[in-house]
Amino acid sequence: MSASIDHRFEGTLREGDGPGGWTTLIVPGSAELFGTRKPVKVTGTIDGREFAATLLPTGDGTHMLPVKAALRKAIAKGGGDPVAVHLVERVS
């Protein structure tokens, strides 16, 4: 079961610590948006490119969105760069 959502925001890509660290994006207000502090599967776009991912809770009422290398390459952005995000579906 899936649910349509229409949540847009801008954020900054954050590089993980050390080699092999994840590049992530913080989703502000996500615990209120989804009504949970547990992992949430979503689909959407980052800078117009489609993605599917699991938002991971950070413990402070936000979730982090891991951004895969292939997507970063497609949008030509990395840690410290701003991106536009559109979450379109919550996947169950």
HTML snippet that shows the backbone in 3Dmol.js (N, CA, C, O; Angstrom):
<script src="https://3Dmol.org/build/3Dmol-min.js"></script>
<div id="view" style="width:600px;height:400px;position:relative"></div>
<script>
const pdb = `
ATOM      1  N   MET A   1       0.848  -1.174   0.000  1.00  0.00           N
ATOM      2  CA  MET A   1       0.000   0.000   0.000  1.00  0.00           C
ATOM      3  C   MET A   1       0.893   1.236   0.000  1.00  0.00           C
ATOM      4  O   MET A   1       1.879   1.302   0.735  1.00  0.00           O
ATOM      5  N   SER A   2       0.542   2.205  -0.824  1.00  0.00           N
ATOM      6  CA  SER A   2       1.305   3.440  -0.935  1.00  0.00           C
ATOM      7  C   SER A   2       0.375   4.619  -0.725  1.00  0.00           C
ATOM      8  O   SER A   2      -0.838   4.514  -0.907  1.00  0.00           O
ATOM      9  N   ALA A   3       0.959   5.736  -0.341  1.00  0.00           N
ATOM     10  CA  ALA A   3       0.181   6.956  -0.149  1.00  0.00           C
ATOM     11  C   ALA A   3       0.882   8.111  -0.851  1.00  0.00           C
ATOM     12  O   ALA A   3       2.081   8.327  -0.676  1.00  0.00           O
ATOM     13  N   SER A   4       0.121   8.844  -1.641  1.00  0.00           N
ATOM     14  CA  SER A   4       0.679  10.017  -2.306  1.00  0.00           C
ATOM     15  C   SER A   4       0.947  11.119  -1.290  1.00  0.00           C
ATOM     16  O   SER A   4       0.160  11.338  -0.370  1.00  0.00           O
ATOM     17  N   ILE A   5       2.064  11.804  -1.471  1.00  0.00           N
ATOM     18  CA  ILE A   5       2.387  12.971  -0.661  1.00  0.00           C
ATOM     19  C   ILE A   5       2.912  14.047  -1.607  1.00  0.00           C
ATOM     20  O   ILE A   5       3.308  13.743  -2.732  1.00  0.00           O
ATOM     21  N   ASP A   6       2.917  15.253  -1.175  1.00  0.00           N
ATOM     22  CA  ASP A   6       3.453  16.360  -1.976  1.00  0.00           C
ATOM     23  C   ASP A   6       4.204  17.270  -1.020  1.00  0.00           C
ATOM     24  O   ASP A   6       3.677  18.281  -0.555  1.00  0.00           O
ATOM     25  N   HIS A   7       5.451  16.892  -0.733  1.00  0.00           N
ATOM     26  CA  HIS A   7       6.262  17.641   0.227  1.00  0.00           C
ATOM     27  C   HIS A   7       7.537  18.097  -0.470  1.00  0.00           C
ATOM     28  O   HIS A   7       8.332  17.279  -0.933  1.00  0.00           O
ATOM     29  N   ARG A   8       7.720  19.405  -0.537  1.00  0.00           N
ATOM     30  CA  ARG A   8       8.899  19.978  -1.186  1.00  0.00           C
ATOM     31  C   ARG A   8       9.731  20.742  -0.172  1.00  0.00           C
ATOM     32  O   ARG A   8       9.195  21.394   0.724  1.00  0.00           O
ATOM     33  N   PHE A   9      11.041  20.656  -0.320  1.00  0.00           N
ATOM     34  CA  PHE A   9      11.944  21.431   0.526  1.00  0.00           C
ATOM     35  C   PHE A   9      13.307  21.516  -0.151  1.00  0.00           C
ATOM     36  O   PHE A   9      13.604  20.768  -1.083  1.00  0.00           O
ATOM     37  N   GLU A  10      14.114  22.428   0.328  1.00  0.00           N
ATOM     38  CA  GLU A  10      15.488  22.542  -0.137  1.00  0.00           C
ATOM     39  C   GLU A  10      16.410  22.171   1.007  1.00  0.00           C
ATOM     40  O   GLU A  10      16.117  22.457   2.168  1.00  0.00           O
ATOM     41  N   GLY A  11      17.513  21.541   0.682  1.00  0.00           N
ATOM     42  CA  GLY A  11      18.467  21.130   1.704  1.00  0.00           C
ATOM     43  C   GLY A  11      19.871  21.130   1.146  1.00  0.00           C
ATOM     44  O   GLY A  11      20.101  21.444  -0.022  1.00  0.00           O
ATOM     45  N   THR A  12      20.802  20.772   2.007  1.00  0.00           N
ATOM     46  CA  THR A  12      22.212  20.716   1.626  1.00  0.00           C
ATOM     47  C   THR A  12      22.727  19.300   1.831  1.00  0.00           C
ATOM     48  O   THR A  12      22.531  18.705   2.891  1.00  0.00           O
ATOM     49  N   LEU A  13      23.384  18.769   0.814  1.00  0.00           N
ATOM     50  CA  LEU A  13      23.967  17.435   0.920  1.00  0.00           C
ATOM     51  C   LEU A  13      25.089  17.454   1.952  1.00  0.00           C
ATOM     52  O   LEU A  13      25.899  18.379   1.988  1.00  0.00           O
ATOM     53  N   ARG A  14      25.123  16.420   2.787  1.00  0.00           N
ATOM     54  CA  ARG A  14      26.144  16.308   3.834  1.00  0.00           C
ATOM     55  C   ARG A  14      26.948  15.036   3.607  1.00  0.00           C
ATOM     56  O   ARG A  14      26.382  13.952   3.472  1.00  0.00           O
ATOM     57  N   GLU A  15      28.266  15.171   3.566  1.00  0.00           N
ATOM     58  CA  GLU A  15      29.127  14.005   3.384  1.00  0.00           C
ATOM     59  C   GLU A  15      29.373  13.327   4.723  1.00  0.00           C
ATOM     60  O   GLU A  15      29.542  13.988   5.747  1.00  0.00           O
ATOM     61  N   GLY A  16      29.392  12.003   4.700  1.00  0.00           N
ATOM     62  CA  GLY A  16      29.659  11.237   5.910  1.00  0.00           C
ATOM     63  C   GLY A  16      31.118  11.310   6.302  1.00  0.00           C
ATOM     64  O   GLY A  16      31.965  11.738   5.518  1.00  0.00           O
ATOM     65  N   ASP A  17      31.400  10.896   7.500  1.00  0.00           N
ATOM     66  CA  ASP A  17      32.769  10.898   8.006  1.00  0.00           C
ATOM     67  C   ASP A  17      33.554   9.716   7.449  1.00  0.00           C
ATOM     68  O   ASP A  17      33.042   8.599   7.375  1.00  0.00           O
ATOM     69  N   GLY A  18      34.774   9.966   7.065  1.00  0.00           N
ATOM     70  CA  GLY A  18      35.690   8.909   6.656  1.00  0.00           C
ATOM     71  C   GLY A  18      35.368   8.301   5.308  1.00  0.00           C
ATOM     72  O   GLY A  18      34.346   8.617   4.698  1.00  0.00           O
ATOM     73  N   PRO A  19      36.246   7.426   4.846  1.00  0.00           N
ATOM     74  CA  PRO A  19      36.025   6.765   3.558  1.00  0.00           C
ATOM     75  C   PRO A  19      34.786   5.875   3.613  1.00  0.00           C
ATOM     76  O   PRO A  19      34.561   5.170   4.597  1.00  0.00           O
ATOM     77  N   GLY A  20      34.007   5.913   2.576  1.00  0.00           N
ATOM     78  CA  GLY A  20      32.804   5.087   2.515  1.00  0.00           C
ATOM     79  C   GLY A  20      31.637   5.642   3.298  1.00  0.00           C
ATOM     80  O   GLY A  20      30.595   4.992   3.395  1.00  0.00           O
ATOM     81  N   GLY A  21      31.789   6.847   3.868  1.00  0.00           N
ATOM     82  CA  GLY A  21      30.691   7.467   4.614  1.00  0.00           C
ATOM     83  C   GLY A  21      29.557   7.860   3.679  1.00  0.00           C
ATOM     84  O   GLY A  21      29.792   8.240   2.532  1.00  0.00           O
ATOM     85  N   TRP A  22      28.350   7.768   4.164  1.00  0.00           N
ATOM     86  CA  TRP A  22      27.180   8.088   3.356  1.00  0.00           C
ATOM     87  C   TRP A  22      27.068   9.588   3.129  1.00  0.00           C
ATOM     88  O   TRP A  22      27.438  10.388   3.988  1.00  0.00           O
ATOM     89  N   THR A  23      26.556   9.954   1.970  1.00  0.00           N
ATOM     90  CA  THR A  23      26.146  11.330   1.726  1.00  0.00           C
ATOM     91  C   THR A  23      24.652  11.369   1.988  1.00  0.00           C
ATOM     92  O   THR A  23      23.896  10.576   1.427  1.00  0.00           O
ATOM     93  N   THR A  24      24.228  12.288   2.835  1.00  0.00           N
ATOM     94  CA  THR A  24      22.832  12.334   3.262  1.00  0.00           C
ATOM     95  C   THR A  24      22.264  13.736   3.146  1.00  0.00           C
ATOM     96  O   THR A  24      22.968  14.706   2.867  1.00  0.00           O
ATOM     97  N   LEU A  25      20.975  13.798   3.368  1.00  0.00           N
ATOM     98  CA  LEU A  25      20.223  15.038   3.346  1.00  0.00           C
ATOM     99  C   LEU A  25      19.238  14.961   4.499  1.00  0.00           C
ATOM    100  O   LEU A  25      18.557  13.946   4.647  1.00  0.00           O
ATOM    101  N   ILE A  26      19.141  15.989   5.314  1.00  0.00           N
ATOM    102  CA  ILE A  26      18.198  15.994   6.428  1.00  0.00           C
ATOM    103  C   ILE A  26      16.821  16.438   5.927  1.00  0.00           C
ATOM    104  O   ILE A  26      16.705  17.422   5.197  1.00  0.00           O
ATOM    105  N   VAL A  27      15.787  15.706   6.323  1.00  0.00           N
ATOM    106  CA  VAL A  27      14.403  16.032   5.961  1.00  0.00           C
ATOM    107  C   VAL A  27      13.778  16.712   7.181  1.00  0.00           C
ATOM    108  O   VAL A  27      13.404  16.039   8.141  1.00  0.00           O
ATOM    109  N   PRO A  28      13.663  18.046   7.146  1.00  0.00           N
ATOM    110  CA  PRO A  28      13.139  18.760   8.316  1.00  0.00           C
ATOM    111  C   PRO A  28      11.658  18.453   8.556  1.00  0.00           C
ATOM    112  O   PRO A  28      10.877  18.328   7.613  1.00  0.00           O
ATOM    113  N   GLY A  29      11.284  18.333   9.838  1.00  0.00           N
ATOM    114  CA  GLY A  29       9.889  18.112  10.205  1.00  0.00           C
ATOM    115  C   GLY A  29       9.320  16.783   9.768  1.00  0.00           C
ATOM    116  O   GLY A  29       8.102  16.624   9.694  1.00  0.00           O
ATOM    117  N   SER A  30      10.182  15.826   9.476  1.00  0.00           N
ATOM    118  CA  SER A  30       9.711  14.551   8.916  1.00  0.00           C
ATOM    119  C   SER A  30       8.900  13.718   9.900  1.00  0.00           C
ATOM    120  O   SER A  30       7.974  13.020   9.487  1.00  0.00           O
ATOM    121  N   ALA A  31       9.223  13.770  11.192  1.00  0.00           N
ATOM    122  CA  ALA A  31       8.469  12.984  12.174  1.00  0.00           C
ATOM    123  C   ALA A  31       7.015  13.441  12.206  1.00  0.00           C
ATOM    124  O   ALA A  31       6.107  12.616  12.308  1.00  0.00           O
ATOM    125  N   GLU A  32       6.791  14.737  12.119  1.00  0.00           N
ATOM    126  CA  GLU A  32       5.420  15.258  12.077  1.00  0.00           C
ATOM    127  C   GLU A  32       4.749  14.932  10.744  1.00  0.00           C
ATOM    128  O   GLU A  32       3.575  14.565  10.702  1.00  0.00           O
ATOM    129  N   LEU A  33       5.508  15.071   9.657  1.00  0.00           N
ATOM    130  CA  LEU A  33       4.968  14.801   8.323  1.00  0.00           C
ATOM    131  C   LEU A  33       4.478  13.357   8.197  1.00  0.00           C
ATOM    132  O   LEU A  33       3.389  13.112   7.678  1.00  0.00           O
ATOM    133  N   PHE A  34       5.282  12.403   8.673  1.00  0.00           N
ATOM    134  CA  PHE A  34       4.948  10.990   8.517  1.00  0.00           C
ATOM    135  C   PHE A  34       4.292  10.376   9.747  1.00  0.00           C
ATOM    136  O   PHE A  34       3.791   9.254   9.681  1.00  0.00           O
ATOM    137  N   GLY A  35       4.288  11.092  10.867  1.00  0.00           N
ATOM    138  CA  GLY A  35       3.664  10.581  12.075  1.00  0.00           C
ATOM    139  C   GLY A  35       4.424   9.446  12.727  1.00  0.00           C
ATOM    140  O   GLY A  35       3.842   8.640  13.452  1.00  0.00           O
ATOM    141  N   THR A  36       5.739   9.378  12.470  1.00  0.00           N
ATOM    142  CA  THR A  36       6.555   8.321  13.053  1.00  0.00           C
ATOM    143  C   THR A  36       8.002   8.763  13.149  1.00  0.00           C
ATOM    144  O   THR A  36       8.457   9.647  12.423  1.00  0.00           O
ATOM    145  N   ARG A  37       8.708   8.126  14.064  1.00  0.00           N
ATOM    146  CA  ARG A  37      10.156   8.316  14.180  1.00  0.00           C
ATOM    147  C   ARG A  37      10.872   7.026  13.771  1.00  0.00           C
ATOM    148  O   ARG A  37      12.016   6.792  14.162  1.00  0.00           O
ATOM    149  N   LYS A  38      10.202   6.209  12.998  1.00  0.00           N
ATOM    150  CA  LYS A  38      10.761   4.958  12.486  1.00  0.00           C
ATOM    151  C   LYS A  38      11.156   5.160  11.025  1.00  0.00           C
ATOM    152  O   LYS A  38      10.792   6.179  10.436  1.00  0.00           O
ATOM    153  N   PRO A  39      11.896   4.213  10.417  1.00  0.00           N
ATOM    154  CA  PRO A  39      12.239   4.338   9.003  1.00  0.00           C
ATOM    155  C   PRO A  39      10.996   4.435   8.123  1.00  0.00           C
ATOM    156  O   PRO A  39       9.969   3.820   8.411  1.00  0.00           O
ATOM    157  N   VAL A  40      11.101   5.215   7.050  1.00  0.00           N
ATOM    158  CA  VAL A  40       9.992   5.440   6.132  1.00  0.00           C
ATOM    159  C   VAL A  40      10.508   5.307   4.703  1.00  0.00           C
ATOM    160  O   VAL A  40      11.476   5.969   4.330  1.00  0.00           O
ATOM    161  N   LYS A  41       9.870   4.457   3.903  1.00  0.00           N
ATOM    162  CA  LYS A  41      10.240   4.312   2.494  1.00  0.00           C
ATOM    163  C   LYS A  41       9.494   5.357   1.673  1.00  0.00           C
ATOM    164  O   LYS A  41       8.291   5.557   1.838  1.00  0.00           O
ATOM    165  N   VAL A  42      10.240   6.025   0.777  1.00  0.00           N
ATOM    166  CA  VAL A  42       9.643   7.079  -0.043  1.00  0.00           C
ATOM    167  C   VAL A  42      10.182   7.025  -1.472  1.00  0.00           C
ATOM    168  O   VAL A  42      11.208   6.404  -1.752  1.00  0.00           O
ATOM    169  N   THR A  43       9.456   7.694  -2.357  1.00  0.00           N
ATOM    170  CA  THR A  43       9.957   7.983  -3.699  1.00  0.00           C
ATOM    171  C   THR A  43       9.810   9.477  -3.922  1.00  0.00           C
ATOM    172  O   THR A  43       9.032  10.150  -3.246  1.00  0.00           O
ATOM    173  N   GLY A  44      10.565   9.980  -4.875  1.00  0.00           N
ATOM    174  CA  GLY A  44      10.482  11.406  -5.169  1.00  0.00           C
ATOM    175  C   GLY A  44      11.543  11.807  -6.159  1.00  0.00           C
ATOM    176  O   GLY A  44      12.037  10.988  -6.934  1.00  0.00           O
ATOM    177  N   THR A  45      11.893  13.092  -6.125  1.00  0.00           N
ATOM    178  CA  THR A  45      12.946  13.603  -6.994  1.00  0.00           C
ATOM    179  C   THR A  45      13.897  14.489  -6.195  1.00  0.00           C
ATOM    180  O   THR A  45      13.508  15.141  -5.226  1.00  0.00           O
ATOM    181  N   ILE A  46      15.129  14.489  -6.624  1.00  0.00           N
ATOM    182  CA  ILE A  46      16.136  15.434  -6.139  1.00  0.00           C
ATOM    183  C   ILE A  46      16.664  16.141  -7.375  1.00  0.00           C
ATOM    184  O   ILE A  46      17.203  15.508  -8.283  1.00  0.00           O
ATOM    185  N   ASP A  47      16.507  17.448  -7.402  1.00  0.00           N
ATOM    186  CA  ASP A  47      16.883  18.244  -8.581  1.00  0.00           C
ATOM    187  C   ASP A  47      16.310  17.642  -9.868  1.00  0.00           C
ATOM    188  O   ASP A  47      16.968  17.627 -10.908  1.00  0.00           O
ATOM    189  N   GLY A  48      15.074  17.148  -9.777  1.00  0.00           N
ATOM    190  CA  GLY A  48      14.372  16.628 -10.941  1.00  0.00           C
ATOM    191  C   GLY A  48      14.668  15.180 -11.291  1.00  0.00           C
ATOM    192  O   GLY A  48      14.038  14.638 -12.199  1.00  0.00           O
ATOM    193  N   ARG A  49      15.598  14.535 -10.608  1.00  0.00           N
ATOM    194  CA  ARG A  49      15.944  13.130 -10.870  1.00  0.00           C
ATOM    195  C   ARG A  49      15.230  12.229  -9.881  1.00  0.00           C
ATOM    196  O   ARG A  49      15.252  12.479  -8.676  1.00  0.00           O
ATOM    197  N   GLU A  50      14.597  11.182 -10.389  1.00  0.00           N
ATOM    198  CA  GLU A  50      13.820  10.283  -9.537  1.00  0.00           C
ATOM    199  C   GLU A  50      14.718   9.437  -8.633  1.00  0.00           C
ATOM    200  O   GLU A  50      15.842   9.087  -8.993  1.00  0.00           O
ATOM    201  N   PHE A  51      14.191   9.120  -7.456  1.00  0.00           N
ATOM    202  CA  PHE A  51      14.882   8.244  -6.521  1.00  0.00           C
ATOM    203  C   PHE A  51      13.859   7.479  -5.699  1.00  0.00           C
ATOM    204  O   PHE A  51      12.693   7.866  -5.611  1.00  0.00           O
ATOM    205  N   ALA A  52      14.310   6.395  -5.103  1.00  0.00           N
ATOM    206  CA  ALA A  52      13.559   5.641  -4.100  1.00  0.00           C
ATOM    207  C   ALA A  52      14.541   5.362  -2.976  1.00  0.00           C
ATOM    208  O   ALA A  52      15.674   4.950  -3.227  1.00  0.00           O
ATOM    209  N   ALA A  53      14.114   5.586  -1.733  1.00  0.00           N
ATOM    210  CA  ALA A  53      15.027   5.407  -0.605  1.00  0.00           C
ATOM    211  C   ALA A  53      14.245   5.195   0.681  1.00  0.00           C
ATOM    212  O   ALA A  53      13.027   5.372   0.725  1.00  0.00           O
ATOM    213  N   THR A  54      14.963   4.814   1.718  1.00  0.00           N
ATOM    214  CA  THR A  54      14.391   4.704   3.048  1.00  0.00           C
ATOM    215  C   THR A  54      14.943   5.839   3.894  1.00  0.00           C
ATOM    216  O   THR A  54      16.155   5.962   4.074  1.00  0.00           O
ATOM    217  N   LEU A  55      14.042   6.666   4.409  1.00  0.00           N
ATOM    218  CA  LEU A  55      14.441   7.731   5.322  1.00  0.00           C
ATOM    219  C   LEU A  55      14.749   7.101   6.669  1.00  0.00           C
ATOM    220  O   LEU A  55      13.968   6.295   7.176  1.00  0.00           O
ATOM    221  N   LEU A  56      15.881   7.463   7.248  1.00  0.00           N
ATOM    222  CA  LEU A  56      16.320   6.873   8.507  1.00  0.00           C
ATOM    223  C   LEU A  56      16.197   7.904   9.625  1.00  0.00           C
ATOM    224  O   LEU A  56      16.667   9.031   9.472  1.00  0.00           O
ATOM    225  N   PRO A  57      15.571   7.536  10.751  1.00  0.00           N
ATOM    226  CA  PRO A  57      15.387   8.489  11.843  1.00  0.00           C
ATOM    227  C   PRO A  57      16.720   8.877  12.480  1.00  0.00           C
ATOM    228  O   PRO A  57      17.628   8.054  12.603  1.00  0.00           O
ATOM    229  N   THR A  58      16.821  10.142  12.882  1.00  0.00           N
ATOM    230  CA  THR A  58      18.041  10.624  13.525  1.00  0.00           C
ATOM    231  C   THR A  58      17.891  10.723  15.033  1.00  0.00           C
ATOM    232  O   THR A  58      18.882  10.882  15.746  1.00  0.00           O
ATOM    233  N   GLY A  59      16.652  10.630  15.532  1.00  0.00           N
ATOM    234  CA  GLY A  59      16.417  10.693  16.960  1.00  0.00           C
ATOM    235  C   GLY A  59      15.984  12.058  17.463  1.00  0.00           C
ATOM    236  O   GLY A  59      15.629  12.207  18.633  1.00  0.00           O
ATOM    237  N   ASP A  60      16.011  13.058  16.586  1.00  0.00           N
ATOM    238  CA  ASP A  60      15.634  14.412  17.006  1.00  0.00           C
ATOM    239  C   ASP A  60      14.374  14.921  16.308  1.00  0.00           C
ATOM    240  O   ASP A  60      14.098  16.121  16.312  1.00  0.00           O
ATOM    241  N   GLY A  61      13.613  14.003  15.709  1.00  0.00           N
ATOM    242  CA  GLY A  61      12.389  14.405  15.016  1.00  0.00           C
ATOM    243  C   GLY A  61      12.592  14.649  13.531  1.00  0.00           C
ATOM    244  O   GLY A  61      11.667  15.049  12.823  1.00  0.00           O
ATOM    245  N   THR A  62      13.814  14.405  13.067  1.00  0.00           N
ATOM    246  CA  THR A  62      14.081  14.488  11.632  1.00  0.00           C
ATOM    247  C   THR A  62      14.505  13.113  11.139  1.00  0.00           C
ATOM    248  O   THR A  62      14.802  12.216  11.928  1.00  0.00           O
ATOM    249  N   HIS A  63      14.529  12.967   9.833  1.00  0.00           N
ATOM    250  CA  HIS A  63      15.044  11.762   9.194  1.00  0.00           C
ATOM    251  C   HIS A  63      16.171  12.180   8.258  1.00  0.00           C
ATOM    252  O   HIS A  63      16.209  13.316   7.787  1.00  0.00           O
ATOM    253  N   MET A  64      17.090  11.253   7.994  1.00  0.00           N
ATOM    254  CA  MET A  64      18.110  11.526   6.984  1.00  0.00           C
ATOM    255  C   MET A  64      17.821  10.666   5.764  1.00  0.00           C
ATOM    256  O   MET A  64      17.391   9.517   5.865  1.00  0.00           O
ATOM    257  N   LEU A  65      18.071  11.260   4.624  1.00  0.00           N
ATOM    258  CA  LEU A  65      17.854  10.607   3.339  1.00  0.00           C
ATOM    259  C   LEU A  65      19.217  10.285   2.736  1.00  0.00           C
ATOM    260  O   LEU A  65      19.939  11.203   2.345  1.00  0.00           O
ATOM    261  N   PRO A  66      19.593   8.998   2.647  1.00  0.00           N
ATOM    262  CA  PRO A  66      20.851   8.645   1.987  1.00  0.00           C
ATOM    263  C   PRO A  66      20.732   8.925   0.483  1.00  0.00           C
ATOM    264  O   PRO A  66      19.743   8.549  -0.146  1.00  0.00           O
ATOM    265  N   VAL A  67      21.739   9.582  -0.083  1.00  0.00           N
ATOM    266  CA  VAL A  67      21.726   9.922  -1.512  1.00  0.00           C
ATOM    267  C   VAL A  67      22.839   9.122  -2.192  1.00  0.00           C
ATOM    268  O   VAL A  67      24.024   9.356  -1.951  1.00  0.00           O
ATOM    269  N   LYS A  68      22.441   8.183  -3.038  1.00  0.00           N
ATOM    270  CA  LYS A  68      23.387   7.275  -3.679  1.00  0.00           C
ATOM    271  C   LYS A  68      24.316   8.009  -4.644  1.00  0.00           C
ATOM    272  O   LYS A  68      23.981   9.062  -5.185  1.00  0.00           O
ATOM    273  N   ALA A  69      25.495   7.415  -4.839  1.00  0.00           N
ATOM    274  CA  ALA A  69      26.517   8.004  -5.706  1.00  0.00           C
ATOM    275  C   ALA A  69      26.007   8.211  -7.134  1.00  0.00           C
ATOM    276  O   ALA A  69      26.317   9.228  -7.754  1.00  0.00           O
ATOM    277  N   ALA A  70      25.234   7.266  -7.660  1.00  0.00           N
ATOM    278  CA  ALA A  70      24.727   7.391  -9.031  1.00  0.00           C
ATOM    279  C   ALA A  70      23.833   8.621  -9.176  1.00  0.00           C
ATOM    280  O   ALA A  70      23.884   9.313 -10.193  1.00  0.00           O
ATOM    281  N   LEU A  71      23.016   8.891  -8.160  1.00  0.00           N
ATOM    282  CA  LEU A  71      22.144  10.070  -8.201  1.00  0.00           C
ATOM    283  C   LEU A  71      22.976  11.343  -8.075  1.00  0.00           C
ATOM    284  O   LEU A  71      22.731  12.315  -8.790  1.00  0.00           O
ATOM    285  N   ARG A  72      23.960  11.346  -7.171  1.00  0.00           N
ATOM    286  CA  ARG A  72      24.827  12.518  -7.031  1.00  0.00           C
ATOM    287  C   ARG A  72      25.556  12.809  -8.337  1.00  0.00           C
ATOM    288  O   ARG A  72      25.711  13.968  -8.723  1.00  0.00           O
ATOM    289  N   LYS A  73      25.997  11.766  -9.010  1.00  0.00           N
ATOM    290  CA  LYS A  73      26.678  11.941 -10.297  1.00  0.00           C
ATOM    291  C   LYS A  73      25.712  12.498 -11.344  1.00  0.00           C
ATOM    292  O   LYS A  73      26.077  13.375 -12.127  1.00  0.00           O
ATOM    293  N   ALA A  74      24.484  11.987 -11.355  1.00  0.00           N
ATOM    294  CA  ALA A  74      23.488  12.432 -12.340  1.00  0.00           C
ATOM    295  C   ALA A  74      23.137  13.909 -12.175  1.00  0.00           C
ATOM    296  O   ALA A  74      22.865  14.601 -13.156  1.00  0.00           O
ATOM    297  N   ILE A  75      23.144  14.391 -10.922  1.00  0.00           N
ATOM    298  CA  ILE A  75      22.813  15.803 -10.692  1.00  0.00           C
ATOM    299  C   ILE A  75      24.074  16.659 -10.553  1.00  0.00           C
ATOM    300  O   ILE A  75      23.984  17.871 -10.362  1.00  0.00           O
ATOM    301  N   ALA A  76      25.240  16.034 -10.649  1.00  0.00           N
ATOM    302  CA  ALA A  76      26.540  16.711 -10.584  1.00  0.00           C
ATOM    303  C   ALA A  76      26.697  17.526  -9.308  1.00  0.00           C
ATOM    304  O   ALA A  76      27.113  18.684  -9.336  1.00  0.00           O
ATOM    305  N   LYS A  77      26.349  16.884  -8.171  1.00  0.00           N
ATOM    306  CA  LYS A  77      26.462  17.562  -6.882  1.00  0.00           C
ATOM    307  C   LYS A  77      27.024  16.616  -5.840  1.00  0.00           C
ATOM    308  O   LYS A  77      26.940  15.396  -5.975  1.00  0.00           O
ATOM    309  N   GLY A  78      27.603  17.202  -4.792  1.00  0.00           N
ATOM    310  CA  GLY A  78      28.165  16.427  -3.699  1.00  0.00           C
ATOM    311  C   GLY A  78      28.004  17.167  -2.392  1.00  0.00           C
ATOM    312  O   GLY A  78      27.220  18.112  -2.294  1.00  0.00           O
ATOM    313  N   GLY A  79      28.749  16.736  -1.383  1.00  0.00           N
ATOM    314  CA  GLY A  79      28.657  17.330  -0.058  1.00  0.00           C
ATOM    315  C   GLY A  79      28.803  18.848  -0.085  1.00  0.00           C
ATOM    316  O   GLY A  79      29.708  19.389  -0.719  1.00  0.00           O
ATOM    317  N   GLY A  80      27.889  19.526   0.620  1.00  0.00           N
ATOM    318  CA  GLY A  80      27.897  20.981   0.689  1.00  0.00           C
ATOM    319  C   GLY A  80      27.052  21.668  -0.359  1.00  0.00           C
ATOM    320  O   GLY A  80      26.814  22.872  -0.266  1.00  0.00           O
ATOM    321  N   ASP A  81      26.587  20.920  -1.369  1.00  0.00           N
ATOM    322  CA  ASP A  81      25.782  21.518  -2.435  1.00  0.00           C
ATOM    323  C   ASP A  81      24.301  21.534  -2.076  1.00  0.00           C
ATOM    324  O   ASP A  81      23.801  20.592  -1.461  1.00  0.00           O
ATOM    325  N   PRO A  82      23.592  22.604  -2.461  1.00  0.00           N
ATOM    326  CA  PRO A  82      22.149  22.672  -2.227  1.00  0.00           C
ATOM    327  C   PRO A  82      21.386  21.845  -3.264  1.00  0.00           C
ATOM    328  O   PRO A  82      21.814  21.728  -4.412  1.00  0.00           O
ATOM    329  N   VAL A  83      20.257  21.277  -2.849  1.00  0.00           N
ATOM    330  CA  VAL A  83      19.397  20.506  -3.748  1.00  0.00           C
ATOM    331  C   VAL A  83      17.936  20.818  -3.451  1.00  0.00           C
ATOM    332  O   VAL A  83      17.589  21.230  -2.345  1.00  0.00           O
ATOM    333  N   ALA A  84      17.088  20.615  -4.453  1.00  0.00           N
ATOM    334  CA  ALA A  84      15.636  20.744  -4.301  1.00  0.00           C
ATOM    335  C   ALA A  84      15.041  19.345  -4.266  1.00  0.00           C
ATOM    336  O   ALA A  84      15.296  18.532  -5.154  1.00  0.00           O
ATOM    337  N   VAL A  85      14.245  19.069  -3.234  1.00  0.00           N
ATOM    338  CA  VAL A  85      13.677  17.737  -3.033  1.00  0.00           C
ATOM    339  C   VAL A  85      12.160  17.798  -3.115  1.00  0.00           C
ATOM    340  O   VAL A  85      11.532  18.716  -2.589  1.00  0.00           O
ATOM    341  N   HIS A  86      11.582  16.806  -3.783  1.00  0.00           N
ATOM    342  CA  HIS A  86      10.125  16.664  -3.849  1.00  0.00           C
ATOM    343  C   HIS A  86       9.798  15.212  -3.493  1.00  0.00           C
ATOM    344  O   HIS A  86      10.077  14.300  -4.271  1.00  0.00           O
ATOM    345  N   LEU A  87       9.208  15.004  -2.313  1.00  0.00           N
ATOM    346  CA  LEU A  87       8.759  13.670  -1.916  1.00  0.00           C
ATOM    347  C   LEU A  87       7.351  13.488  -2.458  1.00  0.00           C
ATOM    348  O   LEU A  87       6.468  14.303  -2.195  1.00  0.00           O
ATOM    349  N   VAL A  88       7.137  12.390  -3.234  1.00  0.00           N
ATOM    350  CA  VAL A  88       5.838  12.207  -3.887  1.00  0.00           C
ATOM    351  C   VAL A  88       5.046  11.001  -3.417  1.00  0.00           C
ATOM    352  O   VAL A  88       3.834  10.943  -3.620  1.00  0.00           O
ATOM    353  N   GLU A  89       5.719  10.024  -2.783  1.00  0.00           N
ATOM    354  CA  GLU A  89       4.991   8.826  -2.379  1.00  0.00           C
ATOM    355  C   GLU A  89       5.635   8.191  -1.151  1.00  0.00           C
ATOM    356  O   GLU A  89       6.859   8.098  -1.051  1.00  0.00           O
ATOM    357  N   ARG A  90       4.793   7.760  -0.226  1.00  0.00           N
ATOM    358  CA  ARG A  90       5.242   6.950   0.896  1.00  0.00           C
ATOM    359  C   ARG A  90       4.892   5.520   0.566  1.00  0.00           C
ATOM    360  O   ARG A  90       3.726   5.199   0.332  1.00  0.00           O
ATOM    361  N   VAL A  91       5.892   4.656   0.544  1.00  0.00           N
ATOM    362  CA  VAL A  91       5.730   3.273   0.127  1.00  0.00           C
ATOM    363  C   VAL A  91       5.674   2.388   1.365  1.00  0.00           C
ATOM    364  O   VAL A  91       6.535   2.480   2.240  1.00  0.00           O
ATOM    365  N   SER A  92       4.663   1.534   1.437  1.00  0.00           N
ATOM    366  CA  SER A  92       4.524   0.617   2.579  1.00  0.00           C
ATOM    367  C   SER A  92       5.060  -0.739   2.249  1.00  0.00           C
ATOM    368  O   SER A  92       5.026  -1.638   3.090  1.00  0.00           O
TER     369      SER A  92
END
`;
const viewer = $3Dmol.createViewer("view");
viewer.addModel(pdb, "pdb");
viewer.setStyle({}, {cartoon: {color: "spectrum"}});
viewer.zoomTo();
viewer.render();
</script>
